[in-house]
């Protein structure tokens, strides 16, 4: 071997060694997926585990989450639906999303970013697809305690010394849960430094980070042939404008700019949508392919994750607009709440399907919301009242504002629907002690009874599609249940019994078998 060859060989060996050391230092992410064996052919669990690890590595790199997935795929004959646990936590795999993903619409993304054709996908690819659907539904599932600690450590090394580790870790996890990447730790530090004194809780820090790190665009990818076919005939230039107006009128949500690009990796007949830094699997467009069909596909993705698009700049703009018409109201609200706190409240409301389309009405609610009691041994009045108006009321939590807003909506409904009404509800099980609700970030609080998380997930699976969601006995219990559910079951509202008017008689739903609705329906105790 010549001297130049020896030099090149040694340089290559050093690069391989450094990369091996870097990977060895990354925190481990334990993953366990239980699924039925394939109906045809052998079950290659090693290949399936490798494909799952590839998918997770790509998603973690997109979101800036450090870690090495260590995957175990177990077989359970007769299993109706895959069950996934990441970092010891059950992860939801929505059945309808998985069915759509397993249709022959295109690729599963590998570790190198390349795509393998999904048409006629083999069993390992189907297993990996189930994991990918779970991460798309809730990006924060890729953050376990080691990943959270590594993120905090990386931000500390980049120069951030403020904020307690648990608060900073919870904020970073909330950022990832909203589809925003924390990869650029220097940018994270710059954004946080601008917020010194203006944000202190994990939710407030998350709002500042989402506003500073999100790209502010919805990216749509199309194959060149499909884009050419769409634009061959005359195209209505107002299609996407109407979509954005519709979302604003219905939800009070301003959708950011939509950027349509040619992407040769997208299968023919499909499109891809990227919300913030989270890329979703290709979805097939109905024939004939039109701009209207593309706009509908984008709208469906945005509606699924509408609360991701609450932005501090939009909150500031809305406050300024309302100030022109109602300066005294806005003055009273801004004396009590900062714009960061208003953004937290707006995201909380939108995440539980309370629209933001009437900002003045919501501002009045912020000033009128009373303190919520325990919900036990009290007389509920049809109208809120204040017993000591001269005493300044404490600032309500986002959960209290949410509950009060829904209470007002229901009481307005009862004025047009007189008479008693029996309401069958699913209850939050076992009434957890809520001492650690404020510090809870996707794990079990220290004082939550064993088994409560699994029981709560089972109740949430039963409540999917229910008008009333889950009902807790008190605001503190609602807060615990909400923080455990809101990323995995965003469509299941968690209510307090006080939200219901006295004319609503609450009846608990009889317990029954958990529907096979997703991967959390049967949580494993051995995971």
C-alpha positions in Angstrom: 0.0 0.0 0.0 1.4 3.3 -1.0 2.0 6.2 1.4 -1.0 8.2 0.1 -3.2 5.1 0.3 -2.0 4.5 3.9 -2.8 8.1 4.8 -6.3 7.9 3.3 -6.9 4.6 5.0 -5.9 6.0 8.4 -8.0 9.1 7.9 -11.0 6.9 7.0 -10.5 4.7 10.0 -10.3 7.7 12.3 -13.6 9.0 10.9 -15.3 5.7 11.5 -13.9 5.5 15.0 -15.0 9.0 15.9 -18.5 8.3 14.6 -18.7 5.0 16.6 -17.7 6.9 19.7 -20.3 9.6 19.0 -23.0 7.1 18.6 -22.0 5.2 21.7 -22.4 8.4 23.7 -25.9 9.0 22.5 -28.7 8.1 25.0 -30.6 4.9 24.5 -34.2 4.9 23.4 -35.9 1.6 24.3 -38.7 0.6 21.9 -40.9 -2.4 22.1 -43.5 -3.2 19.5 -45.9 -6.2 19.8 -47.7 -7.3 16.7 -49.3 -10.3 15.0 -47.0 -12.5 12.8 -47.4 -12.1 9.0 -50.2 -14.1 7.4 -47.8 -15.3 4.7 -44.1 -16.0 4.9 -41.7 -16.0 7.8 -41.7 -13.4 10.5 -38.3 -11.7 10.4 -38.4 -9.8 13.6 -34.7 -8.7 13.3 -35.4 -7.1 9.9 -38.6 -5.5 11.3 -36.7 -4.1 14.3 -34.0 -2.7 11.9 -36.7 -0.9 9.9 -38.3 0.5 13.0 -34.9 1.8 14.1 -34.3 3.4 10.7 -37.7 5.2 10.9 -37.0 6.5 14.4 -33.5 7.7 13.6 -34.8 9.8 10.7 -37.6 11.3 12.8 -35.3 12.0 15.7 -32.8 13.7 13.4 -35.6 15.8 11.9 -36.6 17.0 15.4 -33.1 17.3 16.9 -33.7 14.6 19.5 -30.5 12.8 20.4 -30.6 9.0 20.9 -30.1 5.5 19.6 -33.2 3.5 19.1 -32.9 0.0 20.6 -35.9 -1.9 19.2 -37.5 -5.2 20.1 -40.3 -6.6 18.0 -42.4 -9.3 19.7 -45.0 -11.6 18.1 -48.4 -12.3 19.6 -50.6 -14.6 17.5 -54.1 -13.2 17.3 -53.1 -9.6 18.1 -55.7 -7.4 16.5 -53.6 -4.3 16.4 -49.9 -3.4 16.9 -49.0 -2.1 20.4 -46.0 0.2 20.8 -44.1 1.3 23.9 -41.3 3.9 23.6 -39.3 4.7 26.7 -41.7 2.5 28.7 -44.7 4.6 27.7 -47.6 3.3 25.6 -47.8 5.1 22.3 -51.0 5.5 20.3 -51.2 4.2 16.7 -54.5 5.6 15.3 -56.1 2.8 13.3 -57.5 4.9 10.5 -54.1 6.6 10.0 -52.4 3.2 9.9 -54.9 1.8 7.4 -54.3 4.8 5.1 -50.5 4.5 5.5 -50.5 0.8 4.6 -52.4 1.5 1.4 -50.1 1.5 -1.7 -49.4 5.2 -1.6 -45.6 5.2 -1.5 -42.6 5.0 0.6 -41.4 4.5 4.1 -38.4 6.7 4.7 -35.2 5.0 5.6 -32.3 6.0 7.7 -30.5 7.6 4.7 -33.6 9.6 3.7 -34.2 7.5 0.7 -37.6 6.0 0.1 -38.6 2.4 -0.6 -41.7 1.7 -2.6 -44.6 0.8 -0.4 -46.6 -0.9 -3.1 -46.8 -4.6 -2.0 -44.8 -3.7 1.2 -43.3 -6.6 3.1 -44.0 -7.4 6.7 -41.0 -5.5 8.2 -42.1 -2.4 6.3 -45.6 -2.7 7.6 -44.3 -2.9 11.2 -42.1 0.2 10.6 -45.0 2.0 9.1 -47.0 1.5 12.4 -44.2 3.1 14.3 -43.9 6.0 11.8 -47.7 6.7 12.2 -47.3 6.9 15.9 -44.5 9.4 15.7 -46.4 11.5 13.1 -49.4 11.6 15.5 -47.3 12.7 18.5 -43.7 13.6 17.7 -42.8 13.8 21.4 -42.9 10.0 21.8 -39.3 9.9 20.7 -38.3 11.8 23.9 -37.7 9.6 26.9 -36.1 10.7 30.2 -32.5 10.2 28.8 -33.4 12.2 25.6 -34.9 15.0 27.7 -31.7 15.1 29.9 -29.5 15.1 26.8 -31.5 18.0 25.3 -31.2 20.0 28.5 -27.4 19.3 28.6 -26.9 20.4 25.0 -28.7 23.6 25.6 -26.7 24.2 28.8 -23.5 23.6 26.8 -24.6 26.1 24.2 -24.7 28.8 27.0 -28.1 28.7 28.7 -27.8 28.8 32.4 -31.3 30.0 33.4 -34.3 27.9 34.3 -34.5 24.7 36.3 -33.6 21.5 34.3 -37.1 20.0 34.7 -38.8 23.2 33.5 -36.4 23.5 30.5 -36.8 19.8 29.7 -40.6 20.0 29.7 -40.5 23.1 27.5 -38.2 21.4 25.0 -40.4 18.4 24.9 -43.5 20.6 24.3 -41.7 22.2 21.4 -41.1 18.8 19.8 -44.7 17.8 20.5 -45.7 20.7 18.4 -43.6 19.5 15.5 -40.7 22.0 15.9 -37.1 20.9 15.9 -34.6 21.6 18.7 -31.6 20.6 16.6 -30.1 24.1 16.6 -29.2 24.5 20.2 -27.5 27.9 19.6 -30.8 29.2 18.2 -32.6 27.8 21.2 -30.3 29.8 23.5 -30.8 33.0 21.5 -34.5 32.7 21.6 -34.6 32.0 25.3 -32.3 34.9 26.1 -34.7 37.3 24.4 -37.4 36.0 26.7 -35.6 36.6 30.0 -38.2 37.9 32.4 -41.1 37.4 30.0 -41.5 33.6 30.4 -40.9 31.3 33.4 -43.1 28.2 33.2 -42.5 25.3 30.9 -45.6 26.2 28.8 -44.5 29.9 28.5 -40.9 28.9 27.5 -42.4 26.5 24.9 -44.4 29.4 23.4 -41.4 31.5 23.0 -39.4 28.7 21.5 -42.1 27.7 19.1 -42.4 31.3 17.9 -38.6 31.6 17.4 -37.8 28.2 15.9 -40.8 27.4 13.7 -40.1 27.9 10.0 -43.5 29.7 9.4 -44.4 27.8 6.3 -46.4 24.7 5.3 -44.2 22.8 2.8 -46.0 20.7 0.2 -44.1 18.3 -2.0 -45.3 17.0 -5.4 -43.8 15.0 -8.3 -43.2 17.1 -11.3 -45.6 15.2 -13.5 -48.4 15.6 -11.1 -47.8 19.4 -10.7 -47.8 19.7 -14.5 -51.1 17.8 -14.7 -52.7 20.0 -12.1 -51.7 23.2 -13.8 -52.4 22.1 -17.4 -55.9 23.7 -17.3 -56.9 27.0 -15.9 -56.3 27.0 -12.1 -58.3 29.0 -9.6 -55.7 31.2 -7.9 -58.0 31.7 -4.8 -58.2 28.0 -3.9 -55.7 28.1 -1.0 -56.8 31.6 0.0 -60.3 30.2 0.5 -58.9 27.3 2.5 -57.1 29.7 4.8 -60.2 32.0 5.2 -62.3 28.9 6.0 -59.9 27.8 8.7 -59.8 31.4 10.2 -63.6 31.7 10.2 -64.2 28.3 11.8 -61.2 28.1 14.2 -59.8 31.6 14.4 -56.6 30.1 13.1 -54.2 31.9 10.7 -52.4 29.3 8.6 -48.8 30.3 7.6 -47.7 30.6 4.0 -48.0 27.4 1.8 -44.9 26.6 -0.3 -45.5 24.0 -3.1 -42.3 22.4 -4.4 -41.3 19.7 -6.8 -40.0 16.7 -4.9 -38.8 13.7 -7.0 -39.0 11.4 -4.0 -42.8 11.7 -3.8 -44.6 8.8 -5.5 -46.7 9.6 -8.5 -50.3 10.5 -7.6 -49.3 11.5 -4.1 -48.3 14.6 -2.1 -46.4 15.2 1.1 -47.0 17.8 3.7 -44.5 19.1 6.2 -45.9 21.0 9.2 -43.1 23.0 10.9 -40.2 20.4 10.9 -42.4 17.3 10.9 -42.8 15.5 7.6 -45.8 13.3 7.1 -46.1 10.2 4.9 -47.1 10.6 1.3 -50.9 10.6 0.8 -52.6 9.7 -2.4 -54.8 12.4 -4.0 -58.1 11.4 -5.5 -58.5 11.2 -9.3 -58.7 13.5 -11.2 -55.9 15.3 -9.4 -56.8 19.0 -9.0 -55.6 22.0 -7.0 -58.8 21.7 -5.0 -57.9 18.1 -4.0 -54.4 19.2 -3.0 -55.8 22.0 -0.9 -58.2 19.6 0.8 -55.2 17.3 1.6 -53.3 20.2 3.2 -56.3 21.3 5.1 -56.9 17.9 6.6 -53.3 17.8 7.9 -53.6 21.3 9.3 -56.9 20.5 11.1 -55.4 17.4 12.7 -52.7 19.6 14.3 -54.4 23.0 14.4 -52.9 24.1 17.7 -49.4 23.7 16.3 -50.0 27.0 14.5 -50.7 29.3 17.5 -48.0 31.9 17.2 -46.9 34.8 19.4 -46.8 37.1 16.4 -50.5 36.3 15.7 -51.4 36.8 19.3 -49.7 40.2 19.2 -51.5 41.1 16.0 -54.9 40.0 17.4 -54.4 42.0 20.6 -53.6 45.2 18.6 -56.7 44.7 16.3 -59.0 44.3 19.3 -57.4 47.3 21.0 -58.6 49.6 18.3 -62.2 48.8 19.0 -62.1 47.9 22.7 -59.1 49.6 24.3 -60.4 49.3 27.9 -61.1 45.6 27.6 -57.6 45.0 26.1 -56.0 47.1 28.7 -57.6 45.1 31.5 -56.6 41.8 29.9 -53.0 42.9 29.2 -52.7 44.2 32.8 -53.4 40.7 34.0 -51.8 38.5 31.2 -48.7 38.8 29.2 -48.9 38.0 25.5 -46.9 34.8 26.1 -49.6 33.7 28.6 -52.3 34.6 26.1 -50.5 32.3 23.6 -50.5 29.5 26.2 -54.3 30.0 26.7 -55.0 30.2 23.0 -53.1 26.9 22.3 -54.9 25.2 25.2 -58.3 26.3 23.9 -57.6 25.3 20.3 -56.1 21.9 21.3 -59.5 21.0 22.9 -61.5 22.3 19.9 -62.6 25.6 21.5 -62.3 28.0 18.5 -60.5 31.3 18.7 -62.7 33.1 16.2 -64.2 35.6 18.7 -61.2 37.2 20.5 -63.3 39.9 22.4 -65.6 37.2 23.8 -62.6 35.2 24.9 -61.0 38.3 26.6 -64.2 38.8 28.5 -64.0 35.2 29.7 -60.5 35.8 30.8 -61.6 38.6 33.1 -64.8 36.8 34.3 -63.5 33.3 35.0 -64.1 32.4 38.7 -61.9 30.1 40.8 -62.9 26.5 40.3 -63.6 24.5 43.4 -63.1 20.9 44.1 -66.4 19.8 42.6 -67.5 18.0 45.7 -70.1 19.1 48.2 -70.8 22.4 46.5 -73.9 24.0 45.1 -73.4 24.9 41.5 -75.2 28.1 40.4 -76.4 28.6 36.8 -74.5 31.9 36.6 -71.0 32.6 37.9 -70.7 35.0 40.8 -68.0 36.7 42.9 -68.3 36.6 46.7 -65.5 39.2 47.3 -65.3 41.5 44.3 -63.0 43.9 46.1 -60.2 41.2 46.4 -58.0 40.8 43.3 -58.7 37.4 41.8 -55.7 35.1 41.3 -54.8 34.5 37.6 -56.6 31.4 36.5 -54.8 28.5 34.9 -55.3 27.6 31.2 -57.4 24.6 32.3 -59.7 26.9 34.4 -60.1 29.2 31.4 -60.9 26.3 29.2 -63.4 24.8 31.6 -65.1 28.2 32.1 -65.4 28.8 28.3 -67.0 25.4 27.8 -69.3 26.0 30.8 -70.5 29.2 29.3 -71.2 27.5 25.9 -73.2 24.8 27.6 -75.2 27.2 29.7 -76.0 29.2 26.5 -77.2 26.0 25.0 -79.5 25.2 27.9 -81.3 28.5 27.4 -82.6 27.2 24.1 -83.0 23.6 25.3 -85.1 23.8 28.5 -85.7 20.8 30.7 -83.6 18.1 32.3 -81.2 16.1 30.2 -79.4 12.8 31.0 -75.8 12.8 29.8 -73.8 9.5 29.7 -70.1 10.3 30.3 -66.8 8.4 30.6 -65.1 9.2 33.8 -61.5 9.8 34.6 -60.6 6.6 36.6 -59.5 6.3 40.2 -59.3 10.1 40.9 -55.5 10.5 40.9 -53.8 12.7 43.5 -52.7 15.8 41.6 -49.8 17.2 43.6 -47.3 17.0 40.7 -49.6 18.1 37.9 -47.6 21.3 37.3 -44.4 19.4 36.9 -45.8 16.5 34.8 -44.3 16.1 31.4 -45.5 12.9 29.7 -44.4 10.7 32.6 -46.2 9.4 35.6 -46.3 11.9 38.5 -44.7 10.6 41.6 -48.0 10.5 43.5 -50.2 9.0 40.8 -51.5 5.5 41.8 -49.9 2.6 40.0 -51.8 1.6 36.9 -53.6 4.9 36.6 -51.9 5.8 33.3 -53.0 2.5 31.6 -56.5 2.8 33.0 -56.7 6.4 31.8 -55.6 5.4 28.3 -58.2 2.7 28.1 -60.9 5.2 29.1 -59.6 7.6 26.5 -59.8 4.9 23.8 -63.5 4.3 24.8 -64.2 8.0 24.6 -62.9 8.5 21.1 -65.9 9.9 19.1 -67.8 10.8 22.3 -69.4 14.2 22.4 -68.3 14.8 26.0 -64.9 13.1 26.2 -63.8 12.3 29.7 -65.1 13.9 32.9 -63.0 14.6 36.0 -64.3 15.5 39.5 -62.1 18.5 40.0 -59.9 20.9 38.1 -56.7 19.4 39.7 -57.7 15.9 38.5 -58.5 17.3 35.1 -55.1 18.8 34.8 -53.3 15.5 35.6 -55.5 13.6 33.1 -55.2 16.3 30.4 -51.4 16.4 30.6 -51.2 12.6 30.3 -53.6 12.6 27.3 -53.5 15.8 25.3 -50.7 14.8 22.9 -51.9 11.2 22.4 -55.6 11.8 22.4 -56.1 15.4 21.3 -59.6 14.7 20.1 -60.8 13.5 23.5 -61.8 16.5 25.7 -61.1 16.3 29.4 -63.8 18.1 31.2 -64.6 19.0 34.8 -68.1 18.1 36.2 -68.6 21.7 37.1 -68.7 22.6 33.4 -72.1 21.0 33.1 -75.2 23.1 34.0 -77.5 21.8 36.8 -80.0 20.6 34.2 -77.5 18.0 32.9 -77.7 14.9 34.9 -74.4 13.0 34.5 -74.6 9.2 34.2 -71.3 7.2 34.1 -71.0 4.9 31.1 -70.9 1.2 32.0 -67.4 -0.2 31.6 -66.8 -2.7 28.8 -64.1 -4.0 26.6 -61.7 -1.5 25.2 -62.3 -1.0 21.4 -59.5 -1.9 19.1 -59.0 1.7 18.1 -55.3 2.1 18.4 -52.1 0.7 19.9 -52.8 2.0 23.4 -56.1 0.1 23.8 -54.3 -2.8 25.5 -51.4 -1.5 27.4 -48.8 -4.0 28.5 -47.6 -4.3 32.1 -44.4 -6.0 31.0 -43.1 -3.3 28.8 
